[in-house]
Amino acid sequence: MNPMTQEQDDRADSDLLLSILQEELASSPERVAEASEMAEAQERWNALKKATPPYMDILWAYDHLQAGPVGPQSCPTRGAWALLQFGRDNQKDFLTRLLPQATAEQEKRRQEKLTREREAEQERKAREEAEARKKEPPLPEKEARAIADIRAMLETAIREAVDGKV
């Protein structure tokens, strides 16, 4: 006999619950509509299995601590729902222990993203410069020496001006 996965087990429980509700509530149209809403809410809840970094769930819960009634179907993940419940029941622990960790992680990831963006920009510039050098024809040897001599004279003049020798 193959063991059922957790997802299959959850689905079987949901299906069983739905069938029981439908049998019990079939006599009343209002109850059928209510059961349908419950089934839709259950399906939305089951769909909340996307993985997000825990710090995002903590920040979401923080944003909704003082919000009005928030149900599990409006939470982005099951973890966010659990953290919201924890935060409402243990606000001091949530604010002093979890929130600082989440904001630190958020800042760390922001800095890493900025670093990656800067590195990508530097690589892009380096590629552009390399392409530009490929397109420029090389200078004749005489002209290259003349330019080097002019640069050396300019650097010497600038140093002497800064040192006050002029």
Secondary structure, DSSP 4 states (H G I P E B T S, - for coil): -PPPPHHHHHHHHHHHHHHHHHHHHTT-HHHHHHHHHHHHHHHHHHH------HHHHHHHHHHHTTSS---GGGSSSHHHHHHHHHHHHSHHHIIIIIHHHHHHHHHHHHHHHHHHHHHHHHHHHHHHHHHHHHHSPPPPHHHHHHHHHHHHHHHHHHHHHHHT--
